């Protein structure tokens, strides 16, 4: 488009020369900006390398990252338990695992249940009552347990 304008200005030689000079100047400016941009990219790569190197020097970094991952897993586990309404209780699970096959009494707000511990799950216990009924009691509903 610029060439067409320059060619159509052949009847105005001085104006044509000035336009050519302006175009030449702009080409020079664009070239300089491209060169500066390339230099800045090189500096950026250098700085990224320094950041990567310095990050690797942080003492205990791997330990801290491991802790962060473990905490994120715990948060996901707690969030799932809260969303399901069935919270995990490691102490109750441990108790029921130790008493697997034994008869226990479980107290809930609805009353007491006595049965043989069949399965100690993450968030509930499965009991078999004397009449062979299978009862699943969420840990969140247990008030007390007696062996």
Backbone bond lengths (Angstrom), bond angles and torsions (degrees), N, CA, C in turn:
res aa  C-N    CA-C-N  psi(-1)  N-CA   C-N-CA  omega(-1)  CA-C   N-CA-C  phi
1 X - - - 1.445 - - 1.536 109.84 -
2 X 1.329 116.21 -38.95 1.454 120.33 179.65 1.532 109.78 -65.45
3 X 1.326 118.42 -40.81 1.462 121.32 -179.49 1.522 110.93 -62.50
4 X 1.320 116.75 -39.84 1.455 119.77 178.75 1.523 110.65 -61.02
5 X 1.335 114.89 -41.67 1.458 118.29 -179.84 1.526 110.36 -66.97
6 X 1.323 116.77 -40.22 1.462 120.29 -179.84 1.531 109.80 -65.72
7 X 1.340 117.07 -42.86 1.452 120.04 179.26 1.533 111.15 -65.13
8 X 1.308 116.79 -37.76 1.461 118.65 -179.00 1.524 111.53 -71.75
9 X 1.340 115.62 -10.35 1.460 119.37 179.55 1.535 112.15 -97.72
10 X 1.312 117.62 18.41 1.455 120.19 -177.32 1.533 113.01 -63.18
11 X 1.287 117.13 -19.53 1.464 119.78 178.24 1.529 111.92 -80.85
12 X 1.345 115.98 -9.95 1.464 120.76 179.72 1.523 108.51 -122.15
13 X 1.321 118.55 79.85 1.470 122.36 -173.05 1.534 113.89 -59.83
14 X 1.306 119.43 -41.94 1.472 120.68 -178.80 1.529 110.50 -65.43
15 X 1.319 114.98 -43.81 1.456 119.68 -179.50 1.533 109.83 -65.34
16 X 1.309 115.59 -38.39 1.462 121.88 179.73 1.525 110.04 -63.29
17 X 1.344 118.17 -43.84 1.461 122.36 178.19 1.517 110.97 -61.51
18 X 1.321 116.25 -42.19 1.479 120.10 179.73 1.529 110.75 -64.33
19 X 1.311 117.83 -41.23 1.466 121.53 178.67 1.527 109.52 -63.54
20 X 1.351 116.78 -43.52 1.458 120.20 178.81 1.532 110.68 -61.62
21 X 1.335 116.16 -41.28 1.468 120.26 179.54 1.536 110.36 -64.81
22 X 1.320 116.51 -41.27 1.469 120.37 178.48 1.530 109.99 -62.89
23 X 1.334 116.58 -42.89 1.461 120.93 179.25 1.527 109.63 -62.30
24 X 1.341 115.88 -44.89 1.463 120.99 179.27 1.527 109.99 -60.32
25 X 1.323 116.86 -43.00 1.470 121.78 178.93 1.534 110.38 -62.06
26 X 1.339 116.45 -45.09 1.463 120.03 -179.97 1.527 111.58 -64.51
27 X 1.344 116.76 -38.45 1.458 120.02 176.43 1.523 110.57 -61.61
28 X 1.349 116.31 -39.86 1.460 121.40 178.10 1.535 110.25 -63.87
29 X 1.318 116.83 -43.38 1.476 121.30 179.40 1.527 110.13 -63.00
30 X 1.317 117.23 -44.77 1.471 121.29 179.28 1.528 109.49 -61.11
31 X 1.327 117.45 -44.24 1.462 121.52 179.48 1.532 110.24 -60.63
32 X 1.341 116.91 -44.35 1.466 121.03 179.74 1.532 110.99 -62.52
33 X 1.320 116.72 -42.33 1.470 120.88 179.58 1.528 110.17 -65.14
34 X 1.318 117.68 -40.09 1.466 120.49 178.11 1.528 110.76 -63.32
35 X 1.338 116.89 -40.59 1.460 121.05 178.38 1.529 110.54 -65.01
36 X 1.338 117.25 -43.28 1.467 120.93 178.18 1.530 111.23 -63.71
37 X 1.323 117.00 -38.95 1.463 121.82 178.19 1.526 110.50 -63.02
38 X 1.326 116.92 -42.16 1.467 120.87 177.99 1.524 110.37 -62.58
39 X 1.352 116.70 -40.93 1.467 120.54 177.95 1.532 110.77 -64.41
40 X 1.316 117.12 -40.24 1.467 120.88 179.10 1.523 111.38 -65.76
41 X 1.326 116.60 -36.70 1.468 119.74 176.78 1.522 110.46 -62.72
42 X 1.333 116.56 -41.04 1.468 121.04 178.10 1.530 109.42 -62.38
43 X 1.328 117.05 -45.75 1.475 120.66 178.24 1.522 111.28 -60.70
44 X 1.320 116.44 -40.71 1.461 120.69 179.87 1.524 110.58 -62.77
45 X 1.340 117.75 -45.18 1.469 120.87 177.68 1.520 110.60 -60.18
46 X 1.332 116.54 -40.19 1.463 121.15 178.67 1.543 110.00 -62.64
47 X 1.320 116.69 -46.04 1.466 120.41 179.30 1.527 111.86 -64.45
48 X 1.329 117.32 -39.37 1.460 120.46 177.07 1.522 110.31 -60.66
49 X 1.337 116.69 -40.75 1.466 120.94 177.32 1.515 111.50 -62.90
50 X 1.330 116.90 -41.89 1.464 120.50 178.29 1.524 111.44 -63.84
51 X 1.325 117.00 -43.00 1.462 120.87 178.82 1.523 109.66 -61.37
52 X 1.325 116.65 -44.78 1.463 120.84 179.64 1.530 110.39 -61.12
53 X 1.327 116.27 -43.26 1.465 120.76 179.90 1.527 110.99 -65.48
54 X 1.325 117.05 -44.60 1.466 120.43 180.00 1.523 111.62 -66.21
55 X 1.323 117.44 -37.37 1.461 121.00 178.69 1.526 109.87 -62.18
56 X 1.324 116.43 -37.59 1.460 120.40 179.13 1.510 112.97 -67.97
57 X 1.312 117.98 -19.89 1.465 121.78 -178.38 1.526 113.59 -87.38
58 X 1.329 118.61 -6.85 1.465 120.48 -177.57 1.530 107.98 -65.08
59 X 1.355 117.49 121.06 1.461 119.29 -179.06 1.529 110.99 -65.09
60 X 1.316 115.67 136.85 1.453 120.70 177.83 1.512 113.99 72.76
61 X 1.320 117.29 13.83 1.469 120.95 -176.35 1.522 111.87 -58.45
62 X 1.338 116.88 -45.75 1.461 120.25 -178.75 1.531 110.33 -64.47
63 X 1.338 116.34 -38.93 1.458 120.09 178.74 1.526 110.11 -63.32
64 X 1.331 116.32 -44.61 1.467 121.03 -179.96 1.523 110.16 -63.71
65 X 1.328 117.71 -43.55 1.464 120.56 178.72 1.521 110.89 -61.80
66 X 1.351 117.04 -38.97 1.456 121.20 177.05 1.520 111.71 -62.91
67 X 1.335 115.81 -40.94 1.460 119.83 177.52 1.521 111.38 -64.32
68 X 1.318 116.48 -39.85 1.465 120.76 179.13 1.525 109.79 -62.19
69 X 1.323 117.32 -44.71 1.468 120.75 179.07 1.522 110.33 -61.78
70 X 1.341 117.12 -44.18 1.468 120.86 179.95 1.528 110.97 -62.78
71 X 1.326 116.82 -41.99 1.469 120.30 178.94 1.525 111.38 -65.84
72 X 1.323 116.65 -39.11 1.469 119.55 177.50 1.526 110.84 -62.93
73 X 1.337 117.57 -38.47 1.463 121.18 177.30 1.523 110.74 -65.38
74 X 1.334 116.76 -42.47 1.467 120.36 178.16 1.522 110.72 -62.26
75 X 1.318 116.63 -41.24 1.465 120.20 179.60 1.522 110.02 -63.27
76 X 1.340 117.31 -43.94 1.470 120.03 177.61 1.527 110.99 -60.69
77 X 1.343 116.60 -42.96 1.457 121.42 -179.31 1.536 110.60 -63.23
78 X 1.331 116.93 -45.27 1.468 121.45 179.74 1.523 110.32 -65.21
79 X 1.339 116.48 -42.16 1.465 120.44 179.39 1.537 110.73 -61.13
80 X 1.333 116.72 -42.76 1.465 120.50 178.29 1.522 110.92 -63.88
81 X 1.338 116.23 -41.14 1.460 119.76 179.31 1.527 110.63 -63.93
82 X 1.310 116.71 -41.97 1.469 120.13 179.91 1.520 111.27 -66.81
83 X 1.327 116.54 -40.90 1.467 120.13 179.99 1.523 111.69 -66.14
84 X 1.347 116.46 -35.23 1.467 119.65 -179.20 1.525 111.68 -81.33
85 X 1.346 115.71 -17.92 1.473 119.53 -176.76 1.512 112.32 81.01
86 X 1.327 117.50 2.15 1.462 122.19 -179.20 1.523 108.72 -116.89
87 X 1.323 116.51 92.80 1.454 120.71 -177.25 1.524 110.55 -80.00
88 X 1.329 116.21 142.93 1.463 121.68 176.43 1.516 109.19 -74.21
89 X 1.326 116.14 149.44 1.458 121.42 177.68 1.523 106.83 -141.52
90 X 1.332 117.62 94.65 1.463 121.07 -176.00 1.533 113.37 -59.22
91 X 1.328 117.52 -34.21 1.471 120.05 -179.40 1.528 110.47 -66.28
92 X 1.336 117.39 -45.81 1.466 120.03 178.41 1.524 110.79 -65.55
93 X 1.313 116.61 -41.37 1.464 119.63 179.55 1.525 110.11 -60.11
94 X 1.319 115.95 -45.08 1.466 120.72 178.81 1.527 110.65 -60.27
95 X 1.340 116.79 -44.56 1.468 121.23 178.63 1.533 110.36 -57.77
96 X 1.329 116.10 -49.81 1.463 119.90 -177.41 1.534 111.98 -67.76
97 X 1.328 117.82 -34.76 1.461 120.04 176.77 1.527 110.61 -64.25
98 X 1.336 116.53 -38.93 1.473 120.89 178.28 1.531 111.61 -68.57
99 X 1.328 116.38 -26.52 1.460 120.93 -177.78 1.530 112.98 -106.08
100 X 1.328 116.48 19.89 1.471 120.66 179.01 1.534 108.44 -60.07
101 X 1.321 115.95 128.49 1.463 121.36 -178.06 1.513 113.37 88.43
102 X 1.327 116.71 -7.06 1.466 121.45 179.18 1.521 109.85 -98.78
103 X 1.331 115.13 159.52 1.456 120.68 177.07 1.518 108.83 -89.25
104 X 1.334 115.71 131.62 1.465 122.24 179.54 1.522 109.00 -133.09
105 X 1.323 114.23 160.35 1.460 120.61 173.21 1.518 107.60 -114.08
106 X 1.320 115.87 127.43 1.464 122.77 -179.44 1.522 108.04 -112.16
107 X 1.340 115.66 127.69 1.463 120.96 178.91 1.526 108.25 -103.22
108 X 1.340 115.82 128.54 1.465 122.54 177.10 1.526 107.98 -126.96
109 X 1.313 118.62 168.79 1.467 120.02 176.63 1.539 112.34 -59.62
110 X 1.331 117.20 -24.09 1.468 121.36 -179.49 1.518 112.86 -84.98
111 X 1.322 118.03 -14.84 1.466 121.37 -178.50 1.510 110.92 143.33
112 X 1.340 115.79 -169.45 1.467 122.36 -178.14 1.516 110.70 -106.18
113 X 1.331 115.43 146.32 1.465 122.80 176.10 1.521 107.45 -127.03
114 X 1.316 116.66 138.71 1.453 120.97 174.31 1.511 107.35 -122.45
115 X 1.331 114.95 130.33 1.448 118.92 -179.39 1.515 111.65 -169.36
116 X 1.319 115.32 176.18 1.464 122.25 179.91 1.524 108.49 -92.40
117 X 1.321 114.93 131.21 1.468 120.17 -179.83 1.519 108.38 -69.76
118 X 1.323 116.01 120.59 1.454 121.16 179.88 1.533 111.09 -103.32
119 X 1.340 116.62 -49.65 1.471 121.15 -179.21 1.526 108.51 -136.60
120 X 1.339 115.91 132.20 1.464 121.84 173.08 1.521 106.81 -105.32
121 X 1.319 116.07 102.78 1.468 120.59 -178.25 1.510 112.03 -88.01
122 X 1.329 115.05 -174.64 1.468 120.91 179.89 1.520 110.95 -68.53
123 X 1.345 116.70 -40.23 1.462 119.70 -175.57 1.522 114.02 -131.13
124 X 1.352 116.79 12.14 1.462 120.09 178.88 1.524 109.65 -160.27
125 X 1.332 115.28 161.24 1.462 121.56 176.73 1.526 108.53 -119.65
126 X 1.317 115.37 145.43 1.462 120.59 177.00 1.526 107.79 -109.65
127 X 1.340 115.88 122.39 1.464 123.12 179.47 1.519 109.53 -113.98
128 X 1.331 115.28 150.13 1.463 120.54 171.93 1.531 105.80 -114.51
129 X 1.346 115.29 117.14 1.463 120.04 -179.45 1.533 109.63 -76.10
130 X 1.340 115.54 168.40 1.478 120.03 -178.18 1.524 111.99 -60.87
131 X 1.319 118.78 -29.92 1.475 121.31 179.26 1.535 111.20 -84.64
132 X 1.345 117.82 12.23 1.475 126.18 177.41 1.526 113.72 75.66
133 X 1.330 118.17 8.31 1.463 120.48 174.17 1.535 108.75 -70.58
134 X 1.327 115.49 138.12 1.461 121.39 176.60 1.524 107.34 -98.37
135 X 1.339 115.49 126.73 1.464 121.27 -177.69 1.524 108.68 -124.47
136 X 1.319 115.65 132.01 1.469 120.74 175.11 1.515 107.26 -109.88
137 X 1.351 115.50 124.45 1.464 120.81 -177.28 1.531 108.90 -118.54
138 X 1.336 117.92 117.48 1.474 120.27 175.88 1.527 110.13 -65.03
139 X 1.321 116.91 140.63 1.461 121.29 179.30 1.525 111.22 -58.33
140 X 1.319 116.78 -32.09 1.469 120.11 -178.56 1.516 112.49 -66.15
141 X 1.349 118.42 -16.04 1.467 122.10 -179.85 1.520 112.45 -99.17
142 X 1.318 118.75 -3.22 1.462 122.22 -176.89 1.518 110.72 -87.12
143 X 1.333 115.79 125.78 1.465 122.36 177.33 1.515 110.88 -94.03
144 X 1.345 116.87 -39.12 1.464 121.55 -178.63 1.511 108.90 -155.88
145 X 1.350 115.84 158.67 1.456 122.07 178.16 1.528 108.17 -138.17
146 X 1.334 115.41 138.22 1.467 120.92 177.81 1.511 108.19 -128.08
147 X 1.335 115.70 134.40 1.478 120.66 178.64 1.515 109.57 -94.71
